[in-house]
Amino acid sequence: LINVDLSHVETRANEVTRTERGVQLVLGQLIDVKYVDRLAEEVNDKLQAAGLITISELCKTYDLPGDYLTEELSRRLGSLVQGQFDQYNRGVIYTPAFVARHKARIRGLFSAVTRPIPVSTAIGTFGFHEHLLYSVLEELVNSGRLKGTVVGGR
Protein backbone atom coordinates (compact mmCIF):
# COMPACT_ATOMS: atom_id res chain seq x y z
CA LEU A 1 0.00 0.00 0.00
CA ILE A 2 1.28 3.40 -0.93
CA ASN A 3 -1.39 5.46 0.86
CA VAL A 4 -2.44 7.51 -2.16
CA ASP A 5 -6.07 8.53 -2.38
CA LEU A 6 -7.92 6.79 -5.23
CA SER A 7 -9.25 10.09 -6.55
CA HIS A 8 -5.67 11.24 -7.27
CA VAL A 9 -4.94 8.03 -9.15
CA GLU A 10 -8.16 8.28 -11.19
CA THR A 11 -7.50 11.93 -12.02
CA ARG A 12 -4.00 11.14 -13.24
CA ALA A 13 -5.20 8.10 -15.21
CA ASN A 14 -7.81 10.22 -17.00
CA GLU A 15 -5.15 12.83 -17.73
CA VAL A 16 -2.87 10.17 -19.22
CA THR A 17 -5.64 8.94 -21.52
CA ARG A 18 -6.23 12.49 -22.75
CA THR A 19 -2.59 13.33 -23.38
CA GLU A 20 -1.09 10.01 -24.55
CA ARG A 21 -2.09 8.71 -27.98
CA GLY A 22 -3.03 5.05 -28.03
CA VAL A 23 -3.71 4.79 -24.30
CA GLN A 24 -7.21 4.08 -23.04
CA LEU A 25 -8.84 3.39 -19.71
CA VAL A 26 -10.77 0.10 -19.58
CA LEU A 27 -12.35 -0.98 -16.29
CA GLY A 28 -9.80 1.04 -14.35
CA GLN A 29 -6.83 -0.31 -16.32
CA LEU A 30 -4.61 1.83 -18.54
CA ILE A 31 -4.17 -0.07 -21.79
CA ASP A 32 -1.74 0.81 -24.57
CA VAL A 33 -2.18 -0.14 -28.24
CA LYS A 34 1.05 -2.15 -28.09
CA TYR A 35 -0.41 -4.24 -25.26
CA VAL A 36 -3.55 -4.94 -27.30
CA ASP A 37 -1.39 -5.94 -30.29
CA ARG A 38 0.59 -8.38 -28.12
CA LEU A 39 -2.66 -9.68 -26.67
CA ALA A 40 -3.99 -10.25 -30.22
CA GLU A 41 -0.81 -12.15 -31.13
CA GLU A 42 -1.22 -14.34 -28.03
CA VAL A 43 -4.86 -14.95 -28.88
CA ASN A 44 -3.86 -15.90 -32.42
CA ASP A 45 -1.33 -18.44 -31.07
CA LYS A 46 -4.02 -20.01 -28.87
CA LEU A 47 -6.51 -19.90 -31.73
CA GLN A 48 -4.17 -21.63 -34.18
CA ALA A 49 -3.42 -24.34 -31.63
CA ALA A 50 -7.06 -25.02 -30.68
CA GLY A 51 -8.96 -24.11 -33.86
CA LEU A 52 -11.47 -22.02 -31.96
CA ILE A 53 -11.53 -19.72 -28.98
CA THR A 54 -14.35 -18.05 -27.09
CA ILE A 55 -14.52 -14.45 -26.00
CA SER A 56 -15.72 -15.55 -22.55
CA GLU A 57 -12.55 -17.61 -22.15
CA LEU A 58 -10.47 -14.57 -23.13
CA CYS A 59 -12.41 -12.36 -20.67
CA LYS A 60 -11.38 -14.66 -17.82
CA THR A 61 -7.78 -14.90 -18.99
CA TYR A 62 -7.17 -11.19 -19.59
CA ASP A 63 -9.67 -9.65 -17.17
CA LEU A 64 -11.15 -7.42 -19.86
CA PRO A 65 -14.79 -6.91 -20.92
CA GLY A 66 -16.17 -9.04 -23.77
CA ASP A 67 -17.37 -6.10 -25.86
CA TYR A 68 -13.93 -4.51 -25.69
CA LEU A 69 -12.15 -7.74 -26.68
CA THR A 70 -14.62 -8.39 -29.52
CA GLU A 71 -14.11 -4.89 -30.89
CA GLU A 72 -10.32 -4.92 -30.63
CA LEU A 73 -9.93 -8.45 -32.04
CA SER A 74 -12.31 -7.77 -34.93
CA ARG A 75 -10.11 -4.81 -35.89
CA ARG A 76 -7.13 -7.16 -36.05
CA LEU A 77 -8.79 -10.04 -37.92
CA GLY A 78 -6.82 -10.86 -41.04
CA SER A 79 -3.68 -9.16 -39.78
CA LEU A 80 -2.67 -10.23 -36.26
CA VAL A 81 -5.53 -12.69 -35.76
CA GLN A 82 -5.98 -15.31 -38.47
CA GLY A 83 -9.58 -16.37 -37.95
CA GLN A 84 -13.20 -15.40 -38.32
CA PHE A 85 -16.06 -14.71 -35.94
CA ASP A 86 -18.97 -17.12 -35.98
CA GLN A 87 -21.68 -15.44 -38.03
CA TYR A 88 -24.39 -16.42 -35.51
CA ASN A 89 -22.43 -16.11 -32.28
CA ARG A 90 -19.97 -13.20 -32.08
CA GLY A 91 -18.49 -14.80 -28.98
CA VAL A 92 -16.59 -17.48 -30.91
CA ILE A 93 -13.63 -17.17 -33.27
CA TYR A 94 -12.76 -20.04 -35.66
CA THR A 95 -9.76 -20.65 -37.87
CA PRO A 96 -10.46 -21.38 -41.55
CA ALA A 97 -8.81 -24.81 -41.07
CA PHE A 98 -11.19 -25.62 -38.19
CA VAL A 99 -14.21 -24.68 -40.32
CA ALA A 100 -12.93 -26.72 -43.29
CA ARG A 101 -12.26 -29.74 -41.08
CA HIS A 102 -15.74 -29.59 -39.57
CA LYS A 103 -17.36 -29.06 -42.98
CA ALA A 104 -15.66 -32.22 -44.23
CA ARG A 105 -16.76 -34.20 -41.16
CA ILE A 106 -20.34 -32.93 -41.44
CA ARG A 107 -20.46 -33.63 -45.18
CA GLY A 108 -19.09 -37.14 -44.61
CA LEU A 109 -21.49 -37.95 -41.79
CA PHE A 110 -24.62 -36.71 -43.51
CA SER A 111 -23.61 -38.25 -46.86
CA ALA A 112 -23.44 -41.64 -45.14
CA VAL A 113 -26.77 -41.29 -43.30
CA THR A 114 -29.41 -43.63 -44.75
CA ARG A 115 -32.31 -42.68 -42.47
CA PRO A 116 -33.43 -39.57 -40.61
CA ILE A 117 -31.44 -38.77 -37.48
CA PRO A 118 -31.88 -36.07 -34.85
CA VAL A 119 -29.36 -33.28 -35.35
CA SER A 120 -28.93 -33.13 -31.56
CA THR A 121 -27.59 -36.71 -31.71
CA ALA A 122 -24.95 -35.66 -34.25
CA ILE A 123 -24.01 -32.68 -32.11
CA GLY A 124 -23.63 -34.78 -28.96
CA THR A 125 -22.00 -37.82 -30.52
CA PHE A 126 -19.53 -36.09 -32.82
CA GLY A 127 -18.91 -32.85 -30.91
CA PHE A 128 -20.03 -30.45 -33.63
CA HIS A 129 -20.71 -26.83 -32.78
CA GLU A 130 -24.42 -26.25 -33.21
CA HIS A 131 -24.29 -23.00 -35.19
CA LEU A 132 -21.55 -24.28 -37.45
CA LEU A 133 -23.39 -27.55 -38.03
CA TYR A 134 -26.64 -25.86 -39.02
CA SER A 135 -24.95 -23.37 -41.34
CA VAL A 136 -22.94 -26.13 -43.08
CA LEU A 137 -26.03 -28.35 -43.41
CA GLU A 138 -27.99 -25.46 -44.87
CA GLU A 139 -25.18 -24.78 -47.34
CA LEU A 140 -24.89 -28.46 -48.36
CA VAL A 141 -28.65 -28.92 -48.83
CA ASN A 142 -29.04 -25.65 -50.77
CA SER A 143 -26.14 -26.52 -53.09
CA GLY A 144 -27.63 -29.98 -53.78
CA ARG A 145 -24.64 -31.80 -52.30
CA LEU A 146 -26.96 -33.42 -49.74
CA LYS A 147 -30.43 -34.65 -50.59
CA GLY A 148 -33.13 -34.07 -48.02
CA THR A 149 -34.15 -31.36 -45.64
CA VAL A 150 -33.40 -30.20 -42.12
CA VAL A 151 -36.60 -30.19 -40.09
CA GLY A 152 -36.76 -28.24 -36.87
CA GLY A 153 -34.90 -25.20 -35.74
CA ARG A 154 -31.73 -23.96 -34.34
N, C-alpha and C positions, 0 to 999 in steps of 0.2 A: 504494500500500500504506500502510495506516495502523498496521501493527504491533499489532493487537489480537488476542488469542488467540480462536480460533473458539469455544471453550467459553463465553466471556463473551458473545459475540454470540448464540449459541444460547439461553443462559439468559435473556437480555433478550428475545429473540423469543418464547420460551415465556411469559414474564411478560406481554408485550403481548397475546398471544392470550387469556390468562386475564382480563385487566383491561379490555380494550377490546371493546365489543360490536360484532359484525359483522366482526371481523378474525380470519382463520384462517391457519394455516401450512400451505402446500402445497408439497411438495418443496423445502423451505428458503426459500420465498418468502412474505412476509407479504402477504396479499391481503385487501382491504377489499370490502365489499358494493357500494360505489359503483363500484369497478373492474370487478367482475363484471357489474354493470348496463350499464356502458359497453361492455364486451366483448360482451355480448348484443346491444346495439344495433348494433355493428359487424358482428357475425355476421349479423344480420337484413338489413343493407344488402347484404352479399355474397350472402346467400341470395336476396333479391329480384332481384338482378341476374342471378344464374346459374340460379336455379330449384332447385338442389340444392347441398348442401355436405356434405362428409364430416367426421366427427369426427377422423379421422387427419390430414386437411389442417389442421384447427384446432389439433391437438396440435403440429404443426410450427410453425405461425405464432405461437402464444402460449406455447409451451414449458410446457404444462400437461398433466397426465395425462388420458387419454381418459375414464376413469370419472368423474373430477371434472367435466370439461366436459359429459358426458352428463347427469349429475345436475343441474348448475346450469342448463343450457339447458332441460332438461325442466321445471324449475320455472317458467321464464319463457315457455314456449310459450303462445301465445294472448295474451300481454301485450306483452312486448318482442320476442319472436321469433314472427313470423307464419309458421308452418310446422308440419310433423308429421314424427315419426320414422317411418321405414320399419317396418312391422309385423314383417318378417322379419329385418331387419338394423338394429339400433339404432345403427349407426355412420353412418347417412345421414339427413339431414333434407331433406324436399321441401317446396315451396310448393304450396298447393292448385291454383294455375294450372298449374304444371309437371305435376302428376298429371292434371289435366283435359286438357291438351294431349296428353299421352302416351296417355291413354285414347282420345281421338278418333283419334289416329294408328293405334293398335292395332286399334280397331274398324273403321276404314276399310280397313286392310291385310287383315285376316282376313275382312272381308265380301266383298272382291274376289277372294279366293283361290278357285280352281276345282278345285284338286287338293291332295293332302296335301303339306305342306312341313315341313322340319325347323325347329323353333323356333330352334335355334342359328343357322340362316341368317338368320332375321328379326332376331335379336339383333345379329349381326355386320353385316348390310347396313344396317339402319335405326338402329342405335345405341340400342336399347331397353335399359333396365336389367332384368336377368333377373328379379329378385324382383317388380318392378312388372309386367312383362309377364305372368308366370304368374298373379299375383293378378287382373289385369284379364281375362285369358282365362278364368280360372275363373269370375269374376263374369258375363261375357258368355255363356258356355255355360250356366251354371246358370239365368240369367234367360231363356234361350231366344232371346236376340238373335242368337247365332251357333249354327248347326247344326253338329253334329259333336262330336268329343271331342279331348282333348289326351292323347296316349299318351306315356308316358315320365315322367321325373321331373325334379324341380328340381335 
